[in-house]
């Protein structure tokens, strides 16, 4: 029973952390050998194979030419996530991601002209239904609900279910998917190399003239997703409450999945307005990695994506979280095994000490060789698992370094906290052994190398570094930054970060009858 709960809870937490999004989480595979000096020439060769261009409308492309296999991976990166949502519309970025698979005026419909009239009528009925419910008009609401259901059924008759996915799969495409984080929304899949123009056609049309059909059916899907991830999950409820406690004003405090009331009230017009504001050419970056000719990519991009009219840049996020000046805590009594969470504010990915934070996270919580696992799980046996993230819930803006542990049977969260603090204090008072530091750097180098093996992984990293740091080349410069980190750097950053006034604690305690 304990083992099953542990597996499910950790899976949910990992899912929530992924939804939050971390740039460096994509590049943490198993370690391999290799020194910085031996890796750098290879990285230089890869870097030399990258081509970049920007269309007249502001849309940017990054192309990496790799001819090892006749396949190409694509990434469309919208520089907008949960942190950019208007007040009262939490979840709209993730909602839009779902709707982006529903098709266009030509894809996903049997007769768009007829369907469009019904979609507009559904929007009107929804507004009328909301008004009737707010006024307590039960009879009117019942009549409107019946009409709404009838019109929805009529509209559904025009829908070609998953036509976009069928076109992709029938042409040999794989991995058609997307994800939304607090920082960004990413759309991706891979094709055989001879389907480059098909991708250009499908992807450009998808965001040139999307149709947000099946809007209300998808609302139920998202509400069920929220119920599974958050409402029915002790860990999910804690993560939501923890962020609301750790952040006072920055939108990192709100859930990417959205609050239930906001989702219930969201209208198709709200999603359209959000799309019109943020899915503009100069806010989209696309990566093409694989067996392609960069000149052909540019030619086709100008034909297909050059159709997009230039639009004003979306509003920048200007809200800044004030420094935390005193400890914060949140305790939830829930039907769950005891969990312990501890987070510390840290700067954004562009901070000069970013590589130091990454190495600290790796030292403390990355795998079975980490200090937390060895101390909390193996030696003291106060926890069944002990992990962490250096980039929660995102990393584009100042965020959190988060540690979390599932306490062992008959061990308390206080014992977990004590053991965690022992390792944190050790990091502040004892310089990291050079052997351990060299091991961490080797793992980091291996992670970077492994990320280059996959076309899809490379597409993700190139575009992520471009948008978040201002230059995709920083992906390769990170190697030098990691090599330059010293034991004194780790101790300095640990002393500045792991202070009581910068700490937020979360506890899940078993619910008592």
PyMOL commands that set and color helices and strands:
alter all, ss='L'
color gray80, all
select helices_A, chain A and resi 2-20+24-27+36-48+82-84+92-99+112-134+138-156+163-170+193-208+215-231+234-246+251-253+260-265+268-278+281-283+294-307+354-365+371-379+413-429+434-451+455-469+474-484+487-497+500-502
alter helices_A, ss='H'
color red, helices_A
select strands_A, chain A and resi 50-54+60-65+71-78+174-180+185-192+284-290+328-334+339-346+383-392+399-407+503-510
alter strands_A, ss='S'
color yellow, strands_A
deselect
rebuild
show_as cartoon
